[in-house]
């Protein structure tokens, strides 16, 4: 079993979480405590599911949950961009992380 914090998917997920905390700290109050908090919580749950998937023998359930997390995160990020809470440049940067995570989770799931 690999150490979870050396996994590329874990590292990228953690980078995504840091970007979300940094980019949304000045979010409009109207959205900060709704979409912003849900986005942070969903990303933390994603990281937790990646850790759990790496720690157990039956990984499928946790990988599937992580894939669901990343799709919800994708939705929230798009919503924040459409609400003009996120610049296009930052949106693209975050989406690159999301795509990498999504592909890694798909490959991980397919390898089982």
C-alpha positions, 0 to 999 in steps of 0.5 A, spaced: 500 500 500 502 506 497 503 512 502 496 516 501 500 523 501 504 520 495 499 519 491 498 524 485 491 524 486 491 526 493 496 531 492 492 534 486 486 534 491 490 537 496 492 543 492 485 544 489 482 544 497 488 550 498 486 554 492 478 553 494 480 556 501 485 562 497 480 564 492 474 564 495 476 567 502 473 574 499 467 571 496 461 575 496 457 574 503 451 572 500 455 566 497 460 565 502 456 561 507 452 557 502 456 555 496 463 556 499 462 552 505 459 546 501 465 547 496 470 546 502 466 541 505 465 537 499 473 537 497 475 535 504 470 529 503 473 528 496 480 527 500 478 523 505 475 518 500 481 518 497 485 516 503 480 511 505 480 508 498 488 507 499 487 504 506 482 498 505 482 492 501 475 494 498 477 500 494 471 500 489 466 504 494 470 509 496 473 511 489 466 511 487 464 516 492 470 520 490 468 520 483 461 523 486 465 528 490 469 531 484 462 531 480 459 535 485 465 540 486 465 541 478 458 543 479 459 548 484 465 551 481 461 552 475 456 555 479 461 560 482 464 562 475 457 564 473 455 568 479 461 572 478 465 569 484 471 566 480 475 569 474 475 565 468 483 564 469 482 561 476 476 557 473 480 554 468 486 553 473 481 549 478 478 545 472 485 543 470 485 540 477 478 537 477 480 534 470 486 531 473 483 528 479 477 525 475 482 522 470 486 519 476 480 516 479 477 513 473 484 510 472 484 507 479 477 504 478 478 501 472 485 498 474 481 494 480 
